[in-house]
Amino acid sequence: MRTIARVEAPLTARWATNLWLLAVGAGVVETVIQVGLAVGDDVSTSAIAGQIAIRTLIYGGLFVVIDRFFRRGVPWSRYLLAGVLGTVGVVSLVMEPIGWLLDNGDFGTIDWSASFVAIAVLRAVHLTAVLTALALSLHPDTNRWFKR
């Protein structure tokens, strides 16, 4: 009787998986902070609930794709993550800071509050995780594993 052993993913694919999950986690934590700030700014409950619902669907869906499909080497998941997080996700992370820079551009006016610093750090982690995961997802070792 033959035993079929599961092929372990290469290190590049395992790291890419962890970094995709880190990116989603950073997005979730930033959402929690943004909701806290919105509640403090008296934003309507329906607007907050709408944002929470949308982000829950997006982050939940991405978690499932990463955990159930990317981790196991399902080819379409790699392209979905590259397309969604690698393009739309990156644009959404940098649009606000670039917009601020174009409108204001005076770093002396930055409000260095705890929430600003936390969001800046989370965005940096999020962006770094996405770009690194994207590079690792397209690494030759990962390519071979997804084509097995």
BELMO-V237144 format. One record per residue. N is the residue number from 1. RES is the residue in one letter. SS is DSSP state (h for helix, s for strand, l for the rest). PHI is phi in radians with two decimals (* if undefined). D_FIRST is the distance of its C-alpha to the first C-alpha in Angstrom with 2 decimals. Layout:
n = [N N]
res = [RES RES]
ss = [SS SS]
phi = [PHI PHI]
d_first = [D_FIRST D_FIRST]
This chain:
n = [1 2 3 4 5 6 7 8 9 10 11 12 13 14 15 16 17 18 19 20 21 22 23 24 25 26 27 28 29 30 31 32 33 34 35 36 37 38 39 40 41 42 43 44 45 46 47 48 49 50 51 52 53 54 55 56 57 58 59 60 61 62 63 64 65 66 67 68 69 70 71 72 73 74 75 76 77 78 79 80 81 82 83 84 85 86 87 88 89 90 91 92 93 94 95 96 97 98 99 100 101 102 103 104 105 106 107 108 109 110 111 112 113 114 115 116 117 118 119 120 121 122 123 124 125 126 127 128 129 130 131 132 133 134 135 136 137 138 139 140 141 142 143 144 145 146 147 148]
res = [M R T I A R V E A P L T A R W A T N L W L L A V G A G V V E T V I Q V G L A V G D D V S T S A I A G Q I A I R T L I Y G G L F V V I D R F F R R G V P W S R Y L L A G V L G T V G V V S L V M E P I G W L L D N G D F G T I D W S A S F V A I A V L R A V H L T A V L T A L A L S L H P D T N R W F K R]
ss = [l l l l l l l l l l h h h h h h h h h h h h h h h h h h h h h h h h h h h h h h l l l l h h h h h h h h h h h h h h h h h h h h h h h h h h l l l l h h h h h h h h h h h h h h h h h h h h h h h h h h h h h l l l h h h l l l l h h h h h h h h h h h h h h h h h h h h h h h h l l h h h h h h h l l]
phi = [* -1.65 -1.86 -1.72 -1.66 -1.26 -1.37 -1.37 -1.14 -1.17 -0.98 -1.09 -1.25 -1.15 -1.16 -1.04 -1.01 -1.09 -1.26 -1.06 -1.16 -1.09 -1.07 -1.12 -1.07 -1.11 -1.12 -1.13 -1.12 -1.10 -1.05 -1.05 -1.14 -1.10 -1.11 -1.04 -1.19 -1.14 -1.11 -1.15 -1.63 1.01 -1.26 -1.05 -1.07 -1.18 -1.15 -1.14 -1.08 -1.10 -1.12 -1.10 -1.08 -1.10 -1.19 -1.12 -1.10 -1.14 -1.17 -1.11 -1.10 -1.13 -1.05 -1.09 -1.06 -1.15 -1.29 -1.55 -2.03 -1.08 -0.98 -1.65 1.48 -1.33 -0.97 -1.08 -1.15 -1.14 -1.25 -1.11 -1.12 -1.10 -1.27 -1.39 -1.38 -1.28 -2.06 -1.05 -1.09 -1.12 -1.05 -1.14 -1.32 -1.79 -1.04 -1.09 -1.09 -1.16 -1.05 -1.10 -1.09 -1.23 -1.34 -2.00 1.23 -1.76 -1.16 -1.24 -1.64 -1.19 -1.52 -1.40 -1.28 -1.06 -1.18 -1.10 -1.11 -1.07 -1.16 -1.08 -1.13 -1.08 -1.12 -1.12 -1.09 -1.02 -1.13 -1.10 -1.10 -1.11 -1.13 -1.23 -1.09 -1.08 -1.08 -1.19 -1.17 -1.84 -1.13 -0.95 -1.10 -1.18 -0.99 -1.07 -1.18 -1.21 -1.62 -1.13]
d_first = [0.00 3.79 6.63 9.81 12.83 16.22 18.66 21.72 25.02 27.49 30.40 32.75 30.86 30.56 34.28 35.16 33.46 35.44 38.62 38.31 37.97 40.95 42.98 42.35 43.20 46.40 47.33 46.89 49.03 51.67 51.76 52.46 55.29 56.69 56.71 58.60 61.10 61.49 62.23 64.78 66.38 66.79 64.54 64.16 61.43 60.27 59.92 57.89 55.70 55.14 54.06 51.73 50.15 49.68 48.28 45.94 44.47 44.23 42.80 40.45 39.17 38.76 36.89 34.38 33.99 33.52 31.19 29.03 29.07 30.42 28.33 25.14 26.50 27.68 30.21 33.06 33.34 34.42 37.17 38.27 38.69 40.45 42.71 43.51 43.60 44.31 47.34 48.62 47.68 49.39 52.45 52.76 52.64 55.33 57.63 59.52 60.20 61.22 63.43 65.07 65.61 67.26 69.41 70.41 69.13 71.12 68.81 71.74 71.42 67.87 67.73 65.63 64.70 61.57 60.04 60.84 59.28 56.16 55.71 56.40 53.81 51.22 51.94 51.62 48.25 47.13 48.29 46.86 43.45 43.42 44.57 42.19 39.20 40.25 40.44 37.03 35.54 36.81 35.87 34.02 30.95 30.87 31.45 28.39 26.22 27.68 27.10 23.37]
